[in-house]
Amino acid sequence: MSVQRAAAKAMEDDGLKVIAAEFIAPAKKIVNIDWTHRVSARAKIKGVVKRILNKHGYPPDLQEEAVKTMLMQAELLCAESV
C-alpha cells in the first residue's frame, strides 16, 4: 500500500481537505515573500506542514512523506505564481 493511500485510509477525506486548505494560505505567503531564500522558505513551509499535520492527528509515521509532498506542491505553487 502506498504512503498516500495509507494516509488517506488513516484520515477521512474531509480531514485531508482541511489540511490542504490550511496549508495553502501560509504557503502562498512564504513562497511569495521568501522563496528567493529557498533554504529558509523550505524550513518555514516544513514547520507549517508539521504543525498542521499534528493538529489534525495525521499519522506520525507517515508525516515525513507528507511533508515532502507538500514541499513539492509549494514549489509548483511558486512556479504558477511567477
C-alpha positions in Angstrom: 0.0 0.0 0.0 1.4 3.4 -1.0 2.1 6.0 1.7 -0.6 8.3 0.2 -3.2 5.5 0.4 -2.2 4.6 3.9 -2.6 8.2 4.9 -5.9 8.6 3.2 -7.1 5.4 4.9 -5.9 6.7 8.3 -7.6 10.1 7.8 -11.0 10.8 6.4 -11.1 12.6 3.0 -12.6 15.7 4.7 -9.6 15.8 7.1 -7.2 15.8 4.2 -9.2 18.6 2.5 -8.9 20.7 5.7 -5.2 20.1 5.9 -4.7 21.1 2.3 -6.8 24.2 2.8 -4.9 25.3 5.9 -1.6 24.8 4.0 -2.4 27.0 1.0 -2.6 30.4 2.7 0.7 30.2 4.7 2.5 28.5 1.8 1.5 31.3 -0.6 2.7 33.9 1.8 6.0 32.2 2.4 6.5 31.4 -1.3 5.7 35.0 -2.4 7.9 36.7 0.2 10.9 34.5 0.8 11.1 32.0 -2.0 14.4 33.5 -3.2 15.9 32.2 0.0 14.9 28.7 -0.7 16.5 27.0 2.3 14.8 29.3 4.8 11.5 29.2 2.9 11.5 25.4 2.8 12.2 25.2 6.5 9.3 27.6 7.2 6.9 25.6 5.0 8.1 22.3 6.6 7.3 23.8 10.0 3.9 24.9 8.9 3.1 21.5 7.4 4.2 19.6 10.6 2.1 21.8 12.8 -1.0 21.4 10.6 -0.5 17.6 10.4 -0.1 17.3 14.1 -3.1 19.5 14.7 -5.3 17.2 12.6 -3.9 13.9 14.0 -2.1 12.8 10.9 -0.3 9.5 11.5 3.2 10.4 12.7 4.9 7.6 10.8 3.6 9.0 7.5 4.3 12.6 8.2 7.8 12.8 6.6 6.4 11.7 3.2 3.5 14.1 3.5 6.0 16.9 4.2 8.0 16.1 1.1 4.8 16.0 -1.0 3.6 19.3 0.3 7.0 20.9 -0.3 6.8 19.8 -3.9 3.3 21.3 -4.1 4.6 24.6 -2.7 7.3 24.6 -5.4 4.5 24.1 -8.0 2.5 26.9 -6.4 5.5 29.2 -6.7 6.0 28.3 -10.4 2.4 29.1 -11.1 2.5 32.5 -9.4 5.6 33.7 -11.3 
